Amino acid sequence: MCCGIAANAARGTDKPASFCYCFPMNQPPSPEAFTNTEWKLIQRLRTPAKVQRYMTEMPYNWERHGETMRSFREVVKRNQAHCLEAAVAAAVILEQHSYPPLLLDIESKDLLDHVIFVFQQNGKWGSIARSRDIGLHGRKPVFSNLRQLVWSYFEPYIDMTGRIKGYGLTSLYDLGNYDWRFSAKNMHKIEDHLRAIPHRKLASSDSRYKFWHERYLRFKKRYPDRSPVYYDNRNRWML
């Protein structure tokens, strides 16, 4: 159970600013928990595709003043997000539209993991994601299982040091009585939780990795400021 100061005073209700609200952390909070700006955004972004477009257009959080792990509320306030912040923000928005808050941690050999929000439509898996590299953004819901979804990130993941080695699924509800929606503080508990969850291995051939790694190096030598888009699965990307 989470308790705090209600945001509905900012939404023009007749309740005083000191009005307290409580809600279980394992179910969606009521509209009164959100500010007017937040609720309008949630009502506008009713589908995964709309949320992905919102995240794609949002400036990337380069963490120039130190590492951050911001909640949905802080992401909306600051209008910037890195991959994990975007995944959590997407979870909060789509939780209000009956999607469970599922995060998938894509584990890399260089320890630079990528975290995405995952969802199902008509039995198929898709994702919402934000990254410095366009190939690591979202995926349309066309994958029969999570393993296939993760494989769609394998080639775009390969850069100077990146190579996917596994993946782990979790629900933000597993964090228990922890405020991952509205906290004003950095939420490093989420990062710790993602590192601790079980991960399934994704074995890949060295020859496949070498081919795409060499292609990436050639591309970056020619276009150092561009993100590669030469992958065959671009029709499955959701931007």
Secondary structure, DSSP 8 states (H G I E B T S, - for coil): -EEEE-GGGGGT-SS-TT-EEEE-TTS---GGGS-HHHHHHHHH--SHHHHHHHHHHS-B---TTS-----HHHHHHHT-B-HHHHHHHHHHHHHTTT---EEEEEEETTS--EEEEEEEETTEEEEE---SSGGGSEEEEEESSHHHHHHTTHHHH-SSS--EEEEEEEEGGGG-S--TTT-SS--HHHHHHHHHS--EE----HHHHHHHHHHHHHHHHH-TT------TTGGGEE-
